Amino acid sequence: MRVDQILAILLMIVGVVMIIGTRRQWTWLVNPPDDLWPFYLPSLIKRLFGANGLRIFIYVVALSGIVAMAFLLAGYYSLLPIELPFS
């Protein structure tokens, strides 16, 4: 396997975990502490758009990542602009 294929699979797994975490209402993902808004992006999104806006944002990010990595695995583009000697 090439490096970009391994990275694509890992990022697809992250997207799936984000969707599962949102569906199961994992607190650190869908209800982060408001005090961390300067340092933690989900806290900022929740502060600006509310809890429903945060859930929508997570779904959009996760699904777009899964689709982009599926295109990568299908061979339509590559994350690496050059061929590595060991790939």
Backbone bond lengths (Angstrom), bond angles and torsions (degrees), N, CA, C in turn:
res aa  C-N    CA-C-N  psi(-1)  N-CA   C-N-CA  omega(-1)  CA-C   N-CA-C  phi
1 M - - - 1.459 - - 1.518 109.53 -
2 R 1.299 114.51 145.51 1.455 119.81 177.29 1.525 110.12 -85.29
3 V 1.326 114.04 163.10 1.468 120.62 -177.42 1.525 110.59 -62.26
4 D 1.330 118.14 -42.31 1.462 119.56 -177.96 1.529 111.60 -69.58
5 Q 1.318 118.35 -28.29 1.455 120.23 175.97 1.528 111.00 -70.32
6 I 1.305 116.95 -40.65 1.467 120.87 177.17 1.524 110.20 -64.00
7 L 1.327 116.77 -43.18 1.459 121.01 178.02 1.523 110.78 -63.20
8 A 1.319 117.54 -40.56 1.463 120.90 178.90 1.523 111.09 -63.14
9 I 1.308 117.36 -42.57 1.468 120.62 179.29 1.523 110.37 -64.30
10 L 1.333 117.04 -43.11 1.468 120.27 178.78 1.534 111.54 -62.91
11 L 1.333 116.97 -40.84 1.461 119.60 -179.92 1.526 111.31 -70.44
12 M 1.328 117.80 -31.98 1.462 119.92 174.40 1.529 110.44 -66.07
13 I 1.324 116.85 -39.01 1.465 120.44 177.33 1.527 110.17 -63.71
14 V 1.327 117.28 -40.71 1.464 120.76 177.19 1.530 110.21 -61.06
15 G 1.326 117.52 -41.96 1.462 121.08 177.71 1.514 112.27 -61.95
16 V 1.317 116.82 -42.56 1.467 120.87 178.46 1.529 110.48 -64.93
17 V 1.332 116.67 -41.55 1.470 120.20 178.35 1.531 110.50 -63.96
18 M 1.326 117.16 -37.78 1.471 119.87 177.20 1.529 111.10 -62.87
19 I 1.318 117.32 -41.74 1.463 120.65 179.33 1.529 110.43 -66.78
20 I 1.326 116.61 -44.81 1.463 120.06 178.54 1.529 110.45 -61.76
21 G 1.335 116.85 -43.78 1.459 120.45 179.51 1.515 112.90 -63.37
22 T 1.318 116.91 -35.43 1.460 119.93 178.08 1.523 110.69 -71.52
23 R 1.319 116.93 -40.43 1.464 120.30 178.69 1.537 111.14 -65.23
24 R 1.330 116.72 -36.70 1.473 120.82 -178.55 1.522 112.90 -89.09
25 Q 1.325 117.34 1.68 1.465 122.77 176.74 1.519 112.68 61.05
26 W 1.346 116.77 46.10 1.456 119.75 175.21 1.523 108.73 -62.51
27 T 1.307 116.40 126.87 1.455 121.79 -172.02 1.528 112.56 -60.54
28 W 1.310 118.29 -44.70 1.466 120.75 -176.71 1.523 111.43 -65.72
29 L 1.336 117.29 -18.59 1.454 120.61 -177.97 1.520 112.42 -98.73
30 V 1.327 118.14 -45.95 1.468 120.46 -174.05 1.525 113.96 -103.72
31 N 1.315 117.58 -12.40 1.465 120.10 178.62 1.525 109.99 -139.70
32 P 1.336 116.75 62.87 1.464 118.79 -178.14 1.528 111.09 -71.77
33 P 1.323 117.15 159.24 1.470 120.13 179.23 1.528 110.86 -64.95
34 D 1.320 115.43 137.42 1.470 120.72 -178.93 1.522 112.67 -67.24
35 D 1.322 117.71 -24.05 1.466 120.96 -177.93 1.528 112.63 -68.22
36 L 1.303 117.59 -20.69 1.465 120.82 -176.17 1.528 113.61 -91.85
37 W 1.321 119.11 11.61 1.460 120.53 -174.38 1.528 114.92 -57.60
38 P 1.346 121.11 -29.89 1.469 117.10 177.49 1.533 113.61 -73.73
39 F 1.340 116.75 -17.21 1.468 120.18 -172.35 1.520 114.40 -115.58
40 Y 1.311 118.44 -20.06 1.459 122.42 -171.61 1.523 108.54 -126.09
41 L 1.339 116.70 113.49 1.461 121.58 -172.95 1.526 113.87 -55.72
42 P 1.338 120.82 -44.00 1.466 118.26 177.25 1.536 113.69 -58.30
43 S 1.315 118.14 -33.29 1.465 120.00 176.36 1.520 111.14 -65.75
44 L 1.326 116.88 -39.85 1.464 120.58 178.25 1.522 110.70 -66.30
45 I 1.315 117.77 -45.23 1.467 120.95 179.37 1.526 110.14 -61.57
46 K 1.336 117.01 -42.41 1.465 120.52 178.38 1.521 110.74 -63.44
47 R 1.315 116.26 -39.50 1.468 119.94 -179.83 1.525 111.86 -66.63
48 L 1.331 116.72 -37.89 1.466 121.09 -178.50 1.526 113.13 -80.03
49 F 1.336 117.44 -41.73 1.463 120.75 -170.02 1.520 114.44 -118.85
50 G 1.325 117.95 -2.78 1.457 121.05 179.26 1.520 112.17 86.72
51 A 1.322 115.38 176.85 1.461 121.54 -176.12 1.523 111.72 -65.71
52 N 1.332 117.54 -40.23 1.470 119.55 179.28 1.521 111.13 -67.80
53 G 1.305 117.23 -37.47 1.459 120.37 176.56 1.520 111.81 -63.69
54 L 1.320 116.60 -36.50 1.460 121.00 177.38 1.522 110.76 -65.76
55 R 1.334 117.49 -43.52 1.466 120.14 178.36 1.523 111.49 -61.94
56 I 1.319 116.68 -42.87 1.470 120.46 177.77 1.521 110.20 -62.30
57 F 1.321 117.19 -44.04 1.461 121.85 178.80 1.528 111.06 -59.27
58 I 1.327 117.00 -44.39 1.469 120.54 180.00 1.527 110.36 -63.52
59 Y 1.327 117.08 -44.30 1.468 119.72 178.93 1.528 111.16 -61.87
60 V 1.321 117.79 -43.13 1.471 121.07 -179.07 1.526 110.51 -64.15
61 V 1.318 117.36 -45.62 1.467 120.94 179.77 1.528 110.56 -63.78
62 A 1.324 117.24 -45.30 1.467 120.64 -177.87 1.527 111.24 -65.51
63 L 1.326 117.18 -47.22 1.467 120.02 -178.49 1.523 112.46 -67.05
64 S 1.331 117.14 -39.34 1.466 118.67 178.38 1.524 111.03 -67.35
65 G 1.314 117.52 -35.16 1.459 120.14 175.97 1.518 112.15 -66.40
66 I 1.323 116.73 -41.65 1.460 120.35 178.67 1.523 110.47 -63.90
67 V 1.315 117.39 -43.89 1.475 120.55 179.95 1.522 110.79 -65.37
68 A 1.323 117.56 -43.91 1.468 120.44 -179.57 1.520 111.10 -62.76
69 M 1.325 116.89 -41.44 1.463 119.40 -179.92 1.531 111.66 -72.47
70 A 1.321 117.17 -28.85 1.471 119.48 174.60 1.531 110.01 -65.99
71 F 1.329 117.59 -39.94 1.464 120.80 174.86 1.528 110.48 -62.30
72 L 1.325 116.60 -40.50 1.455 119.62 178.94 1.523 110.77 -62.68
73 L 1.318 116.63 -44.93 1.455 120.10 -179.60 1.525 111.75 -68.00
74 A 1.327 117.00 -28.76 1.463 120.30 178.03 1.527 111.41 -74.91
75 G 1.333 116.90 -11.22 1.457 120.49 175.46 1.508 115.37 93.35
76 Y 1.337 117.92 16.04 1.457 119.89 -178.89 1.523 113.21 -77.76
77 Y 1.316 117.57 -27.68 1.460 121.82 176.62 1.520 108.84 -155.91
78 S 1.313 116.21 172.17 1.449 120.79 -178.78 1.518 109.83 -128.76
79 L 1.325 116.71 145.97 1.460 120.58 175.51 1.525 111.44 -72.18
80 L 1.320 115.37 -29.13 1.453 120.14 -176.98 1.522 109.97 -98.14
81 P 1.329 118.37 124.61 1.468 119.80 -177.89 1.527 113.74 -72.86
82 I 1.327 117.19 -14.22 1.469 120.31 -179.59 1.525 108.60 -128.30
83 E 1.309 115.00 160.90 1.460 119.92 174.66 1.524 109.09 -84.10
84 L 1.308 116.13 132.48 1.449 120.80 177.51 1.528 109.17 -84.57
85 P 1.304 118.18 147.31 1.465 119.74 -176.57 1.517 114.02 -65.04
86 F 1.349 117.78 -23.35 1.452 120.05 -177.46 1.528 112.76 -99.23
87 S 1.322 118.08 5.78 1.474 118.92 -178.67 1.515 111.73 -98.19
